[in-house]
Every structure is written in C-alpha cells, then in structure tokens.
Amino acid sequence: MVDITHKHNTLRIAIAQATVSVSKQETIDAIINKTVPKGDVFEMAKAAGLLGVKKTPDLLPDCHPLPIEYTGISYQIEGLQINITIEVKTIYKTGVEVEAMHGASVVALTMYDMLKPIDKGIEINNIRLLEKKGGKSDWKDRFRKDLTAAVVVCSDTISAGQKEDRAGKAIIAKLTSCDVKTESYVVIPDEIASVQEKLNDFKNKVNLVIFTGGTGLSPRDITPEAILPLLDREMAGVMEAARAYGQDRTPLSMLSRGVAGVAGKTLVLTLPGSTKGASETMDALFPSLLHVFKIMGGGRHD
C-alpha cells in the first residue's frame, strides 16, 4: 500500500459513470412503474452502490480505508439506456475515484441482477471516471515556473566541518520538485549578525529565502530573533500550519519557534535544522505556499 502519511487532508471529489443498456422498452417501463419482480430497481441499486463505495478497500488491496462523507447516486434514462452517475466526497489524504467507479459498477451489477429475469439482453458499458478534484493534479501548472530561492543552513557544527548538512539538501530537493530554482546554498554559524547579513544579501534578489536551523530552544538558537526585526510583515499562519502538520507526526513539533514573513519582495522562512523537521515543514507548506507569489506579484528581482 502506498505511503500517504506525508500528504494533507483536503476535500476530495470524484464523479463516475456507468451505463446499463436493456433490449426492450418493456424493461424500462417496468423499472419506471416499479413492477420488476425483484423490487424497486433504482432504490435497491442505490443502496447497493452506497455499500459498494464503503466496501471498496475491503475488495481492492491497494485502496486505503478512508471516511466517506458523501455519496450521491442519480439515474438518467435515454431510450433503452440508463446512465448511472455517482459522486463521492471525502476530506482525506487520497482521492476517491476508485470508490466512485466501484460504486457505479456495483449499481450497474445490481440492476443487471434485478432485471435479468425479465430481459436477457442487458449489457453494462462505459464504467469511467468523469471528474476528480482535490489531488495534486489540481495544483499542476498553477504556479509560476520562474521562481528562485536561496537556502541558508544555520549551524555551528556544520559550518565548522564537524557535521554534514542534510536538511538544506532536503529543502533543495523539495524546491526542485516544485520547479523552484535554488540559486544559492550557503552554510553559516549560529550568529545573529551572520543570519541578518545573509537575509540582506538575498533580499529582493531572489523570490524566496529559506533558513534551516536555529529555531529551537538551545542558547545558540537565534534564527527567529535575527529574522523577525528584518521582516516587513510576519505571516504567522504559515508556521502555524507547519507546526500543526508536524504535531500530527511528532509531539515535539510544538517546540519549534520558526517564523515566516516578507522582507521587501522576498518571502522568508525559518525551518528546523533536523532533516526530518525540515522535510516535514517543506511537505506541509509546498507547493501551496507558492500561491503567495501570485498575491505579491512580480517576477525575478535582479
């Protein structure tokens, strides 16, 4: 089963369709008039479809169990053809397109089973996905492709060559996956003057500056104190979202003192120095945070 623990809960919607074709008008009339011997075809098939949606992960091994928060089933008769449309909604980390298609197929099979005593020419056709919303495809091509970044690693031990940087490299990998070009990557000690100097160096020259390290509570963790006075506007909600995301994964996330904001035309983020903390914060914020550049406007700043 695919690992989805890094994903966000979002509203996911899928609409699927199946078609049942009968061979004679008498069958359609029996459905409409509710004279089919096995009962009300539309209502029975609807009930079966609801169960089919809920039972999808019980039958398809790679489907994740998830909360089904809405299922709607409708029918449209066109001649000797019955079009079944099913809409499924959830707020979860993965989509419900398979649930919708499975539900549509169960509706169609139930209709087949109920109608076969009175019509031997029934066919099921065109089980397909009509629409899906809420996944990563919604964000595809939604953000600019010309954004640039600088990554600054704040660490006494790494700057002294006593330890290898992994957090900064993880940040760069995530930026690359979001089509953001990292134009500069530097390592500095945990000194207020050094941190502020780097922000001033990159301010208005790149779109995004990400500092990693120095957001904890040790005496040398000074990155937030260095950055805050240089911000024109703080964006508290950004780090609130990151800490909430992290808190679902470790109870220690609440201890991070990371800040975010805008300095000139540059977005500034301060991330934890651990590889896991930096990676999870990037997962929490990207790519959706890139929407800020539509709000701020402007392109490259050089």
C-alpha positions in Angstrom: 0.0 0.0 0.0 1.4 3.4 -1.0 2.6 5.6 1.8 0.4 8.7 2.1 1.4 9.9 5.6 3.2 12.9 4.1 0.0 14.1 2.4 -2.5 16.7 3.6 -6.2 16.1 4.3 -8.1 18.0 1.6 -11.6 17.9 0.1 -11.5 15.2 -2.5 -14.3 14.7 -5.0 -14.8 12.1 -7.7 -17.7 11.6 -10.2 -18.0 8.3 -12.1 -20.5 6.9 -14.6 -21.7 3.5 -15.7 -24.3 2.6 -18.4 -26.8 -0.2 -18.3 -28.4 -1.0 -21.7 -31.6 -3.0 -21.9 -33.1 -4.7 -25.0 -36.7 -3.6 -24.9 -38.9 -0.7 -23.9 -40.9 -3.0 -21.6 -37.9 -3.3 -19.3 -37.7 0.5 -19.0 -41.4 0.7 -18.3 -41.1 -2.0 -15.6 -38.4 0.0 -13.9 -40.3 3.3 -14.0 -43.6 1.7 -12.9 -41.8 -0.4 -10.2 -43.2 -3.7 -11.4 -39.9 -5.6 -11.6 -40.4 -8.8 -9.7 -37.3 -8.3 -7.6 -38.4 -4.9 -6.4 -37.7 -1.2 -6.9 -34.6 -1.3 -9.1 -33.4 2.2 -8.7 -33.7 2.2 -4.9 -32.2 -1.3 -4.4 -29.3 -0.5 -6.8 -28.7 2.8 -5.0 -28.5 1.1 -1.6 -26.1 -1.5 -3.1 -24.0 1.3 -4.6 -23.7 3.1 -1.2 -22.4 -0.2 0.3 -20.1 -0.7 -2.7 -18.4 2.7 -2.1 -17.9 2.0 1.6 -16.5 -1.5 0.9 -14.0 -0.6 -1.7 -10.9 -1.1 0.4 -12.2 -4.5 1.6 -12.1 -5.7 -2.0 -9.2 -3.8 -3.7 -6.0 -4.5 -1.8 -4.2 -1.2 -2.5 -7.1 1.1 -1.7 -6.7 2.9 1.7 -9.6 2.8 4.1 -11.0 6.3 4.3 -14.0 8.2 5.6 -16.8 8.5 3.0 -18.5 11.8 3.9 -21.0 12.0 0.9 -22.2 9.7 -1.8 -24.9 10.8 -4.3 -26.3 8.4 -6.9 -28.5 9.6 -9.8 -30.0 8.0 -12.9 -30.9 9.3 -16.4 -32.9 7.2 -18.9 -32.1 7.8 -22.6 -34.1 5.4 -24.8 -33.0 1.9 -23.8 -30.0 3.2 -21.9 -29.7 4.0 -18.2 -26.9 6.3 -17.3 -25.7 6.0 -13.7 -23.8 8.9 -12.1 -22.2 8.6 -8.7 -20.4 11.4 -6.8 -18.2 10.7 -3.8 -16.7 13.2 -1.4 -14.2 12.9 1.5 -11.8 15.1 3.4 -8.7 12.9 3.4 -5.1 12.4 2.1 -6.0 10.4 -1.0 -8.7 10.5 -3.7 -12.0 8.6 -4.1 -12.0 8.0 -7.8 -11.8 4.2 -7.3 -14.5 4.3 -4.7 -16.8 6.2 -7.2 -16.1 3.8 -10.1 -16.5 0.8 -7.8 -19.8 2.2 -6.6 -21.0 2.8 -10.2 -20.1 -0.8 -11.1 -22.0 -2.2 -8.1 -25.1 -0.1 -9.0 -24.9 -1.4 -12.6 -24.4 -5.1 -11.5 -27.4 -4.8 -9.1 -29.6 -3.5 -11.9 -28.4 -6.3 -14.1 -29.2 -8.9 -11.4 -32.6 -7.5 -10.8 -33.5 -7.2 -14.5 -32.1 -10.4 -15.9 -35.3 -12.4 -15.2 -37.3 -10.1 -17.5 -34.6 -9.2 -20.1 -31.9 -11.5 -21.4 -30.2 -8.7 -23.4 -28.9 -6.5 -20.7 -25.4 -5.0 -21.1 -23.1 -3.0 -18.8 -21.0 -0.4 -20.6 -18.6 2.5 -20.0 -17.6 2.4 -16.4 -15.5 5.5 -16.3 -14.3 8.4 -14.2 -15.8 11.7 -15.3 -14.1 14.1 -12.9 -11.8 14.3 -9.9 -10.8 17.2 -7.7 -8.7 17.8 -4.6 -5.5 15.9 -5.5 -2.0 17.1 -6.7 -3.3 17.4 -10.2 -5.3 20.4 -9.1 -2.0 22.2 -8.5 -0.4 21.3 -11.7 0.7 24.3 -13.7 -0.9 26.5 -11.2 2.3 28.3 -10.0 4.9 30.2 -11.8 8.0 28.4 -13.1 10.5 31.3 -12.8 10.8 31.4 -9.0 14.2 31.5 -7.4 15.4 30.6 -3.9 18.4 30.8 -1.6 18.9 28.1 1.1 20.9 29.1 4.2 22.0 26.5 6.7 22.5 27.9 10.2 24.7 25.6 12.2 27.9 26.0 14.2 28.9 22.3 13.8 28.2 22.2 10.0 30.0 25.5 9.3 33.0 24.1 11.3 33.0 21.0 9.1 32.1 18.7 12.0 28.8 17.5 10.6 27.3 17.0 7.1 24.3 19.1 6.1 21.2 17.0 5.1 18.4 19.4 6.0 19.4 22.0 3.5 19.8 19.4 0.7 16.3 18.0 1.5 14.9 21.6 1.2 16.6 22.0 -2.2 15.2 18.7 -3.4 11.7 19.7 -2.5 12.1 23.1 -4.2 13.3 21.4 -7.3 10.2 19.2 -7.3 8.2 22.4 -7.2 10.1 23.9 -10.1 11.8 26.5 -7.9 15.4 27.1 -8.8 17.9 27.2 -5.9 20.4 30.0 -6.9 22.4 30.0 -3.7 23.2 27.5 -1.0 25.3 28.6 2.0 26.3 27.4 5.4 26.8 29.9 8.3 27.3 29.7 12.1 24.6 30.5 14.5 25.3 34.2 14.8 22.7 36.9 14.6 24.9 39.1 12.5 25.6 36.3 10.0 21.9 35.4 9.7 20.9 39.0 9.2 23.7 39.6 6.7 22.6 36.7 4.5 19.0 37.9 4.5 20.1 41.4 3.5 22.3 39.8 0.8 19.4 37.9 -0.8 16.5 40.3 -0.1 14.9 41.4 -3.4 17.4 39.3 -5.4 15.5 36.0 -5.1 11.9 35.2 -4.5 12.4 33.0 -1.5 15.0 32.6 1.3 14.8 29.6 3.5 16.9 29.3 6.7 17.2 25.9 8.3 18.5 25.6 11.9 18.4 27.7 15.0 14.7 27.6 15.6 14.8 25.5 18.8 15.4 26.5 22.4 19.1 26.0 23.0 21.2 29.1 23.8 22.6 29.2 20.3 19.2 29.0 18.6 18.8 32.6 17.5 17.4 32.5 13.9 13.9 33.8 14.7 15.3 36.6 16.8 17.7 37.5 13.9 15.0 37.4 11.2 11.9 39.0 12.9 13.3 42.6 13.0 14.0 42.4 9.3 10.5 41.3 8.2 8.2 44.0 6.8 5.2 41.7 7.5 5.1 38.5 9.5 3.0 35.6 8.2 2.0 33.7 11.4 -0.4 31.4 9.7 2.4 29.8 7.6 4.3 28.4 10.6 1.0 27.6 12.4 0.2 25.3 9.5 3.7 23.8 9.6 3.5 23.1 13.3 0.0 21.6 13.1 1.2 19.3 10.3 4.2 18.3 12.3 2.3 17.8 15.5 0.3 15.0 13.8 3.6 13.3 13.3 5.6 14.1 16.5 4.5 15.7 19.8 7.7 17.7 19.7 6.7 19.9 16.7 5.2 22.5 19.0 8.6 23.3 20.3 9.8 24.8 17.0 9.9 28.6 17.0 10.1 29.1 13.3 8.8 32.3 11.8 7.8 33.4 8.3 7.2 36.7 6.6 8.0 39.1 3.8 11.1 41.2 3.6 10.8 43.6 0.6 9.6 41.4 -2.2 11.2 38.2 -0.8 9.4 35.5 1.2 11.4 34.4 4.2 11.0 31.1 6.0 12.9 29.7 9.0 12.8 25.9 9.3 14.1 23.4 11.9 17.6 22.2 11.5 16.9 18.5 11.7 16.4 16.7 8.3 13.1 15.3 9.4 11.8 18.6 10.7 12.9 20.5 7.6 11.5 17.9 5.2 8.1 17.7 7.0 7.9 21.5 7.1 8.5 21.6 3.3 5.9 18.9 2.8 3.5 21.0 4.9 4.0 24.2 3.0 4.8 23.3 -0.6 3.6 23.7 -3.2 0.6 25.6 -1.9 2.7 28.3 -0.3 3.9 29.3 -3.8 0.4 30.9 -4.3 1.8 33.9 -2.3 3.7 35.0 -5.4 0.5 35.5 -7.3 -0.7 37.7 -4.5 2.6 39.6 -4.2 3.2 39.8 -8.0 6.5 40.5 -9.7 9.0 38.1 -11.2 12.7 37.8 -10.7 14.2 40.6 -8.6 17.6 41.1 -10.3 
